[in-house]
Amino acid sequence: MQYAIFVSGKKGQEVLHTAPVAEHDARYLGERALPTLQPLDDETYLNGPAMILHTGARSSYVLDGHDLLWCVEWEPGLLVLRFSPDGRMAWTALRSPVPGFGGRKPMPQDLEGYDEDAEDPQYNLVFHAWDAQFDEFSREHFGFAPAGDEAIQRHASALRHPDSLAGQARARNAREQKAWIAECQRRIASWAGEGLRLG
């Protein structure tokens, strides 16, 4: 698995960079999060998670073979969406292991076995890449380098379908878009609920 970020080049162009996802974070994503994915159809995407692109939510992209995973910090913790080159999409909502995530009141289940000093793969999966977009030191620390042609092609192929859907969202006027964003937020909250606890 590889993170994929865009970095502004010397001439102002956006250059795709990749870096390996740390083994324990890749294992969390591949062995624990991805098996919980549920199919995501076009209408649900367009009237739900597509809205996130119009917010300041922190997120990252991870190349997983020919699929692209979009990891978003969002209540109740982490949303993971998978985009495949054939247009198929899937998603899951995971509860943050941090009991008071987002200022919420912890449930008893959230406090059981919680270790505040333990690694938080949900945080790592979002912020290792998010920080590297803007900070050269972070890029060097996590091993980011300009992507090769093959990785660029995989990234573009996986995003082709969701990008085509996102164009429909951009076509709304400002008043329509405000109402659309609010409704999408409600839909995601209803679908995600408390989120899945992976321990």
Accessible surface in RSA format (square Angstrom, percent):
REM  Atomic radii and reference values for relative SASA: ProtOr
REM  Chains: A
REM  Algorithm: Lee & Richards
REM  Probe-radius: 1.40
REM  Slices: 20
REM RES _ NUM      All-atoms   Total-Side   Main-Chain    Non-polar    All polar
REM                ABS   REL    ABS   REL    ABS   REL    ABS   REL    ABS   REL
RES MET A   1    66.60  34.5  16.48  10.9  50.12 119.3  19.29  16.4  47.31  62.7
RES GLN A   2    57.56  32.2  57.56  42.1   0.00   0.0  17.32  36.9  40.24  30.5
RES TYR A   3     2.34   1.1   2.34   1.3   0.00   0.0   2.30   1.7   0.04   0.0
RES ALA A   4     3.31   3.0   0.00   0.0   3.31   7.5   0.00   0.0   3.31   8.8
RES ILE A   5     7.31   4.2   3.30   2.5   4.01   9.7   7.31   5.3   0.00   0.0
RES PHE A   6    89.66  44.9  81.52  50.5   8.14  21.2  81.52  49.4   8.14  23.3
RES VAL A   7    15.45  10.2  14.74  13.3   0.71   1.7  15.38  13.4   0.08   0.2
RES SER A   8    78.69  66.5  56.39  75.3  22.30  51.4  31.02  66.1  47.67  66.8
RES GLY A   9    23.75  29.3   0.00   N/A  23.75  29.3  14.74  40.5   9.00  20.2
RES LYS A  10   216.55 105.6 173.03 106.2  43.52 103.6 123.80 111.4  92.75  98.8
RES LYS A  11   190.86  93.1 153.78  94.4  37.08  88.3 105.88  95.3  84.98  90.5
RES GLY A  12    56.69  69.9   0.00   N/A  56.69  69.9  32.44  89.0  24.25  54.3
RES GLN A  13    91.58  51.2  81.79  59.8   9.79  23.3  56.79 120.9  34.79  26.4
RES GLU A  14   103.52  59.4  78.80  59.6  24.72  58.9  49.65  96.0  53.87  44.0
RES VAL A  15    44.44  29.2  41.52  37.6   2.92   7.0  44.44  38.6   0.00   0.0
RES LEU A  16     8.81   4.9   4.21   3.0   4.59  11.5   4.21   3.0   4.59  12.4
RES HIS A  17    23.95  13.1  23.95  16.6   0.00   0.0   9.76  10.1  14.19  16.5
RES THR A  18    14.56  10.4  11.83  12.0   2.72   6.5   0.00   0.0  14.56  22.0
RES ALA A  19     1.53   1.4   0.00   0.0   1.53   3.5   1.53   2.1   0.00   0.0
RES PRO A  20    92.79  67.6  84.43  77.0   8.36  30.4  84.43  69.7   8.36  51.9
RES VAL A  21    11.28   7.4   0.00   0.0  11.28  27.2   0.00   0.0  11.28  30.6
RES ALA A  22    40.32  37.1  26.25  40.5  14.06  32.0  38.19  53.8   2.13   5.6
RES GLU A  23   131.88  75.7 119.53  90.4  12.35  29.4  48.85  94.5  83.03  67.8
RES HIS A  24    78.04  42.7  71.60  49.8   6.44  16.5  57.03  58.8  21.02  24.5
RES ASP A  25     0.00   0.0   0.00   0.0   0.00   0.0   0.00   0.0   0.00   0.0
RES ALA A  26    21.90  20.1  19.11  29.5   2.78   6.3  19.42  27.3   2.48   6.6
RES ARG A  27   108.39  45.5 101.36  51.7   7.03  16.7  41.48  56.7  66.91  40.6
RES TYR A  28    17.76   8.3  15.53   8.8   2.23   5.8  14.84  11.2   2.92   3.6
RES LEU A  29     0.00   0.0   0.00   0.0   0.00   0.0   0.00   0.0   0.00   0.0
RES GLY A  30    26.85  33.1   0.00   N/A  26.85  33.1  12.45  34.2  14.40  32.2
RES GLU A  31   116.64  67.0  94.31  71.4  22.33  53.2  41.13  79.6  75.51  61.7
RES ARG A  32   103.75  43.6  96.01  48.9   7.74  18.4  37.94  51.9  65.80  39.9
RES ALA A  33     0.00   0.0   0.00   0.0   0.00   0.0   0.00   0.0   0.00   0.0
RES LEU A  34    23.76  13.2  17.75  12.7   6.02  15.1  18.01  12.6   5.76  15.5
RES PRO A  35    94.55  68.9  52.91  48.2  41.65 151.4  65.61  54.2  28.94 179.9
RES THR A  36    34.30  24.4  22.22  22.5  12.08  28.8  30.29  40.7   4.02   6.1
RES LEU A  37    26.62  14.8   3.98   2.8  22.64  56.9   3.98   2.8  22.64  60.9
RES GLN A  38    85.29  47.7  84.46  61.7   0.83   2.0  25.26  53.8  60.03  45.5
RES PRO A  39   127.13  92.7 108.32  98.7  18.82  68.4 110.19  91.0  16.95 105.3
RES LEU A  40     8.07   4.5   0.16   0.1   7.91  19.9   1.77   1.2   6.30  16.9
RES ASP A  41    86.94  60.9  75.61  75.3  11.33  26.8  46.21 108.8  40.73  40.6
RES ASP A  42    62.07  43.5  58.91  58.6   3.16   7.5  23.27  54.8  38.81  38.7
RES GLU A  43   128.63  73.8 122.55  92.7   6.08  14.5  41.84  80.9  86.79  70.9
RES THR A  44    55.60  39.5  50.03  50.7   5.57  13.3  35.14  47.2  20.46  30.9
RES TYR A  45     3.67   1.7   3.67   2.1   0.00   0.0   0.00   0.0   3.67   4.5
RES LEU A  46    21.55  12.0  21.55  15.4   0.00   0.0  21.55  15.1   0.00   0.0
RES ASN A  47    33.64  23.2  33.41  32.3   0.22   0.5   4.85  11.7  28.78  27.8
RES GLY A  48     1.72   2.1   0.00   N/A   1.72   2.1   1.72   4.7   0.00   0.0
RES PRO A  49     0.00   0.0   0.00   0.0   0.00   0.0   0.00   0.0   0.00   0.0
RES ALA A  50     1.11   1.0   0.26   0.4   0.85   1.9   0.26   0.4   0.85   2.2
RES MET A  51     0.00   0.0   0.00   0.0   0.00   0.0   0.00   0.0   0.00   0.0
RES ILE A  52     4.89   2.8   2.20   1.6   2.69   6.5   2.20   1.6   2.69   7.3
RES LEU A  53    84.45  47.0  53.06  38.0  31.40  78.9  57.28  40.2  27.18  73.1
RES HIS A  54    64.58  35.3  31.78  22.1  32.80  83.9  24.16  24.9  40.43  47.0
RES THR A  55    47.10  33.5  17.57  17.8  29.52  70.4  28.01  37.6  19.09  28.9
RES GLY A  56    58.93  72.7   0.00   N/A  58.93  72.7  40.79 111.9  18.14  40.6
RES ALA A  57    24.28  22.3   2.55   3.9  21.73  49.4  13.26  18.7  11.02  29.2
RES ARG A  58    97.96  41.1  96.58  49.2   1.38   3.3  10.82  14.8  87.14  52.8
RES SER A  59    18.42  15.6  15.72  21.0   2.70   6.2   0.22   0.5  18.20  25.5
RES SER A  60     5.24   4.4   0.00   0.0   5.24  12.1   5.24  11.2   0.00   0.0
RES TYR A  61    50.98  23.8  50.59  28.8   0.39   1.0  36.68  27.6  14.30  17.6
RES VAL A  62     0.00   0.0   0.00   0.0   0.00   0.0   0.00   0.0   0.00   0.0
RES LEU A  63     1.68   0.9   0.11   0.1   1.57   4.0   0.11   0.1   1.57   4.2
RES ASP A  64    41.22  28.9  36.53  36.4   4.69  11.1   0.68   1.6  40.55  40.4
RES GLY A  65    46.46  57.3   0.00   N/A  46.46  57.3  36.66 100.6   9.80  21.9
RES HIS A  66   119.90  65.5 114.99  79.9   4.91  12.6  74.87  77.2  45.03  52.4
RES ASP A  67    34.92  24.5  34.90  34.7   0.02   0.0   0.88   2.1  34.04  33.9
RES LEU A  68     0.00   0.0   0.00   0.0   0.00   0.0   0.00   0.0   0.00   0.0
RES LEU A  69     0.00   0.0   0.00   0.0   0.00   0.0   0.00   0.0   0.00   0.0
RES TRP A  70     4.72   1.9   4.72   2.3   0.00   0.0   4.04   2.2   0.68   1.1
RES CYS A  71     0.00   0.0   0.00   0.0   0.00   0.0   0.00   0.0   0.00   0.0
RES VAL A  72     0.00   0.0   0.00   0.0   0.00   0.0   0.00   0.0   0.00   0.0
RES GLU A  73    57.76  33.2  50.66  38.3   7.10  16.9  10.42  20.2  47.34  38.7
RES TRP A  74    45.29  18.2  40.21  19.5   5.08  11.9  36.05  19.2   9.24  15.0
RES GLU A  75    85.98  49.4  77.64  58.7   8.34  19.9  58.50 113.2  27.48  22.4
RES PRO A  76     2.30   1.7   2.30   2.1   0.00   0.0   2.30   1.9   0.00   0.0
RES GLY A  77     2.89   3.6   0.00   N/A   2.89   3.6   0.10   0.3   2.80   6.3
RES LEU A  78     1.15   0.6   1.15   0.8   0.00   0.0   1.15   0.8   0.00   0.0
RES LEU A  79     0.00   0.0   0.00   0.0   0.00   0.0   0.00   0.0   0.00   0.0
RES VAL A  80     0.00   0.0   0.00   0.0   0.00   0.0   0.00   0.0   0.00   0.0
RES LEU A  81     0.02   0.0   0.02   0.0   0.00   0.0   0.02   0.0   0.00   0.0
RES ARG A  82    72.52  30.4  72.31  36.9   0.20   0.5   2.41   3.3  70.11  42.5
RES PHE A  83     2.32   1.2   2.32   1.4   0.00   0.0   2.32   1.4   0.00   0.0
RES SER A  84     7.91   6.7   6.65   8.9   1.27   2.9   2.15   4.6   5.76   8.1
RES PRO A  85    63.36  46.2  39.39  35.9  23.97  87.1  39.82  32.9  23.54 146.3
RES ASP A  86    97.59  68.4  55.83  55.6  41.76  98.7  51.30 120.7  46.29  46.2
RES GLY A  87    20.01  24.7   0.00   N/A  20.01  24.7  12.75  35.0   7.27  16.3
RES ARG A  88   166.14  69.8 159.17  81.1   6.97  16.6  74.66 102.0  91.48  55.4
RES MET A  89    12.36   6.4   1.35   0.9  11.01  26.2   3.30   2.8   9.06  12.0
RES ALA A  90     7.19   6.6   7.07  10.9   0.12   0.3   7.07  10.0   0.12   0.3
RES TRP A  91     8.98   3.6   8.98   4.3   0.00   0.0   4.50   2.4   4.48   7.3
RES THR A  92     0.62   0.4   0.43   0.4   0.19   0.4   0.19   0.3   0.43   0.7
RES ALA A  93     6.37   5.9   3.17   4.9   3.20   7.3   3.17   4.5   3.20   8.5
RES LEU A  94     0.13   0.1   0.13   0.1   0.00   0.0   0.13   0.1   0.00   0.0
RES ARG A  95    15.72   6.6  10.50   5.4   5.22  12.4   1.38   1.9  14.34   8.7
RES SER A  96     7.44   6.3   3.34   4.5   4.10   9.5   0.66   1.4   6.78   9.5
RES PRO A  97    51.96  37.9  35.94  32.8  16.02  58.2  48.79  40.3   3.17  19.7
RES VAL A  98    55.44  36.5  55.44  50.2   0.00   0.0  55.44  48.2   0.00   0.0
RES PRO A  99     9.97   7.3   9.89   9.0   0.08   0.3   9.97   8.2   0.00   0.0
RES GLY A 100    34.30  42.3   0.00   N/A  34.30  42.3  18.93  51.9  15.38  34.4
RES PHE A 101    36.17  18.1  32.04  19.8   4.12  10.7  36.17  21.9   0.00   0.0
RES GLY A 102    71.47  88.1   0.00   N/A  71.47  88.1  30.97  85.0  40.50  90.7
RES GLY A 103    75.92  93.6   0.00   N/A  75.92  93.6  38.07 104.5  37.85  84.8
RES ARG A 104    41.16  17.3  25.14  12.8  16.03  38.2  35.55  48.6   5.61   3.4
RES LYS A 105   185.14  90.3 163.71 100.4  21.43  51.0 110.62  99.6  74.52  79.4
RES PRO A 106    50.00  36.4  36.52  33.3  13.47  49.0  36.52  30.2  13.47  83.7
RES MET A 107    59.45  30.8  57.74  38.2   1.71   4.1  54.90  46.7   4.55   6.0
RES PRO A 108   100.46  73.2  94.08  85.8   6.39  23.2  98.14  81.0   2.32  14.4
RES GLN A 109    87.64  49.0  77.33  56.5  10.30  24.5  35.78  76.2  51.86  39.3
RES ASP A 110    13.36   9.4   3.19   3.2  10.17  24.0   6.11  14.4   7.24   7.2
RES LEU A 111   103.70  57.8  89.09  63.7  14.61  36.7  89.61  62.9  14.09  37.9
RES GLU A 112   132.72  76.2 106.72  80.7  25.99  61.9  47.57  92.0  85.15  69.5
RES GLY A 113    83.36 102.8   0.00   N/A  83.36 102.8  45.19 124.0  38.17  85.5
RES TYR A 114    87.46  40.8  54.49  31.0  32.97  85.8  46.66  35.1  40.80  50.3
RES ASP A 115    78.58  55.0  68.18  67.9  10.40  24.6  27.26  64.2  51.32  51.2
RES GLU A 116   140.70  80.8 113.11  85.6  27.59  65.7  26.69  51.6 114.01  93.1
RES ASP A 117   130.28  91.3  96.70  96.3  33.58  79.4  33.16  78.0  97.12  96.9
RES ALA A 118    58.81  54.1  36.24  55.9  22.58  51.4  44.78  63.1  14.04  37.2
RES GLU A 119   119.93  68.9  95.70  72.4  24.24  57.7  47.57  92.0  72.37  59.1
RES ASP A 120    31.64  22.2  27.75  27.6   3.89   9.2  19.76  46.5  11.88  11.8
RES PRO A 121    23.88  17.4  23.88  21.8   0.00   0.0  23.88  19.7   0.00   0.0
RES GLN A 122    10.74   6.0   9.27   6.8   1.47   3.5   6.68  14.2   4.06   3.1
RES TYR A 123   112.25  52.4 106.20  60.4   6.05  15.7  77.05  57.9  35.20  43.4
RES ASN A 124    11.20   7.7  11.20  10.8   0.00   0.0   0.00   0.0  11.20  10.8
RES LEU A 125     0.00   0.0   0.00   0.0   0.00   0.0   0.00   0.0   0.00   0.0
RES VAL A 126     1.24   0.8   1.24   1.1   0.00   0.0   1.24   1.1   0.00   0.0
RES PHE A 127    28.71  14.4  28.64  17.7   0.07   0.2  28.71  17.4   0.00   0.0
RES HIS A 128    35.63  19.5  35.28  24.5   0.35   0.9  19.82  20.4  15.81  18.4
RES ALA A 129     0.48   0.4   0.48   0.7   0.00   0.0   0.48   0.7   0.00   0.0
RES TRP A 130    54.97  22.1  54.97  26.6   0.00   0.0  45.64  24.3   9.33  15.1
RES ASP A 131    59.63  41.8  55.92  55.7   3.70   8.8  13.34  31.4  46.29  46.2
RES ALA A 132     0.00   0.0   0.00   0.0   0.00   0.0   0.00   0.0   0.00   0.0
RES GLN A 133    51.32  28.7  39.59  28.9  11.73  27.9   2.91   6.2  48.41  36.7
RES PHE A 134   145.56  72.8 107.56  66.6  38.00  98.9 113.59  68.9  31.97  91.5
RES ASP A 135    59.03  41.3  57.11  56.8   1.91   4.5  20.18  47.5  38.84  38.7
RES GLU A 136   111.41  64.0 106.53  80.6   4.88  11.6  30.58  59.1  80.84  66.0
RES PHE A 137   145.84  73.0 140.88  87.3   4.96  12.9 143.19  86.8   2.65   7.6
RES SER A 138    15.86  13.4  14.68  19.6   1.18   2.7   1.18   2.5  14.68  20.6
RES ARG A 139    42.09  17.7  41.95  21.4   0.14   0.3   5.79   7.9  36.31  22.0
RES GLU A 140   120.08  68.9  95.83  72.5  24.25  57.7  45.14  87.3  74.94  61.2
RES HIS A 141   123.97  67.8  91.04  63.3  32.93  84.2  60.70  62.6  63.27  73.6
RES PHE A 142    51.86  25.9  40.54  25.1  11.32  29.5  46.08  27.9   5.77  16.5
RES GLY A 143    42.36  52.2   0.00   N/A  42.36  52.2  30.64  84.1  11.71  26.2
RES PHE A 144    20.72  10.4   0.04   0.0  20.68  53.8   0.04   0.0  20.68  59.2
RES ALA A 145    51.15  47.0  49.57  76.5   1.58   3.6  51.11  72.0   0.04   0.1
RES PRO A 146    94.40  68.8  75.72  69.0  18.68  67.9  75.72  62.5  18.68 116.1
RES ALA A 147    15.11  13.9   0.00   0.0  15.11  34.4   1.17   1.6  13.95  36.9
RES GLY A 148    47.01  58.0   0.00   N/A  47.01  58.0  37.97 104.2   9.03  20.2
RES ASP A 149   125.70  88.0 114.73 114.2  10.97  25.9  39.36  92.6  86.34  86.1
RES GLU A 150   107.59  61.8  99.00  74.9   8.59  20.4  71.08 137.5  36.51  29.8
RES ALA A 151     8.25   7.6   7.58  11.7   0.67   1.5   7.58  10.7   0.67   1.8
RES ILE A 152    77.31  44.0  76.88  57.3   0.43   1.0  76.88  55.4   0.43   1.2
RES GLN A 153   100.77  56.3  99.35  72.6   1.42   3.4  45.56  97.0  55.21  41.9
RES ARG A 154    32.42  13.6  30.66  15.6   1.77   4.2  10.72  14.7  21.70  13.2
RES HIS A 155    12.33   6.7  12.33   8.6   0.00   0.0   4.29   4.4   8.04   9.4
RES ALA A 156    46.96  43.2  38.06  58.7   8.91  20.3  43.19  60.8   3.77  10.0
RES SER A 157    17.14  14.5  15.99  21.3   1.15   2.7   8.85  18.8   8.29  11.6
RES ALA A 158     0.12   0.1   0.00   0.0   0.12   0.3   0.00   0.0   0.12   0.3
RES LEU A 159    24.17  13.5  24.17  17.3   0.00   0.0  24.17  17.0   0.00   0.0
RES ARG A 160   143.84  60.4 136.19  69.4   7.65  18.2  74.27 101.5  69.57  42.2
RES HIS A 161    49.89  27.3  45.74  31.8   4.15  10.6  33.06  34.1  16.83  19.6
RES PRO A 162     3.66   2.7   3.13   2.9   0.53   1.9   3.35   2.8   0.31   2.0
RES ASP A 163    76.68  53.7  72.17  71.8   4.51  10.7  23.37  55.0  53.31  53.2
RES SER A 164    68.80  58.1  46.83  62.5  21.97  50.6  51.41 109.5  17.40  24.4
RES LEU A 165    10.97   6.1  10.97   7.8   0.00   0.0  10.97   7.7   0.00   0.0
RES ALA A 166     4.87   4.5   4.71   7.3   0.16   0.4   4.86   6.8   0.01   0.0
RES GLY A 167    27.59  34.0   0.00   N/A  27.59  34.0  18.73  51.4   8.86  19.9
RES GLN A 168    97.57  54.6  85.73  62.7  11.84  28.2  38.79  82.6  58.78  44.6
RES ALA A 169     0.52   0.5   0.52   0.8   0.00   0.0   0.52   0.7   0.00   0.0
RES ARG A 170   155.07  65.1 132.53  67.6  22.54  53.7  56.64  77.4  98.44  59.7
RES ALA A 171    88.26  81.2  47.44  73.2  40.82  92.9  59.95  84.4  28.31  75.0
RES ARG A 172    65.92  27.7  50.45  25.7  15.47  36.8  15.66  21.4  50.26  30.5
RES ASN A 173    87.37  60.3  75.03  72.5  12.34  29.7  43.92 105.7  43.45  42.0
RES ALA A 174    86.87  79.9  68.91 106.3  17.96  40.9  74.18 104.5  12.69  33.6
RES ARG A 175   210.70  88.5 199.22 101.6  11.48  27.3  76.64 104.7 134.05  81.2
RES GLU A 176    94.42  54.2  86.07  65.1   8.36  19.9  37.32  72.2  57.10  46.6
RES GLN A 177    40.91  22.9  40.91  29.9   0.00   0.0   2.44   5.2  38.47  29.2
RES LYS A 178   164.07  80.0 157.95  96.9   6.12  14.6 103.79  93.4  60.28  64.2
RES ALA A 179    66.15  60.8  54.63  84.3  11.52  26.2  62.81  88.4   3.34   8.9
RES TRP A 180    16.95   6.8  10.18   4.9   6.78  15.9  16.46   8.8   0.49   0.8
RES ILE A 181    37.74  21.5  37.74  28.1   0.00   0.0  37.74  27.2   0.00   0.0
RES ALA A 182    36.35  33.4  34.40  53.1   1.95   4.4  34.86  49.1   1.49   3.9
RES GLU A 183    58.70  33.7  58.70  44.4   0.00   0.0  22.34  43.2  36.36  29.7
RES CYS A 184     0.00   0.0   0.00   0.0   0.00   0.0   0.00   0.0   0.00   0.0
RES GLN A 185    74.99  41.9  70.47  51.5   4.52  10.8  17.69  37.7  57.30  43.5
RES ARG A 186   140.00  58.8 132.51  67.5   7.49  17.8  71.70  98.0  68.30  41.4
RES ARG A 187   106.28  44.6  98.68  50.3   7.61  18.1  42.08  57.5  64.21  38.9
RES ILE A 188     0.45   0.3   0.32   0.2   0.13   0.3   0.44   0.3   0.01   0.0
RES ALA A 189    65.54  60.3  50.56  78.0  14.98  34.1  57.43  80.9   8.11  21.5
RES SER A 190    96.90  81.9  64.24  85.7  32.65  75.2  37.44  79.7  59.46  83.3
RES TRP A 191    81.30  32.6  51.52  24.9  29.79  69.9  52.84  28.2  28.46  46.2
RES ALA A 192    11.11  10.2   0.70   1.1  10.42  23.7   1.74   2.4   9.38  24.8
RES GLY A 193    47.40  58.5   0.00   N/A  47.40  58.5  33.52  92.0  13.88  31.1
RES GLU A 194    86.05  49.4  78.51  59.4   7.55  18.0  34.22  66.2  51.83  42.3
RES GLY A 195    14.91  18.4   0.00   N/A  14.91  18.4   3.34   9.2  11.57  25.9
RES LEU A 196    79.47  44.3  77.64  55.5   1.82   4.6  79.37  55.7   0.09   0.2
RES ARG A 197    92.13  38.7  60.62  30.9  31.51  75.0  45.61  62.3  46.52  28.2
RES LEU A 198    30.71  17.1  19.52  14.0  11.19  28.1  24.55  17.2   6.16  16.6
RES GLY A 199    93.66 115.5   0.00   N/A  93.66 115.5  72.56 199.1  21.10  47.2
END  Absolute sums over single chains surface
CHAIN  1 A    10614.9       8240.4       2374.5       5830.7       4784.2
END  Absolute sums over all chains
TOTAL         10614.9       8240.4       2374.5       5830.7       4784.2
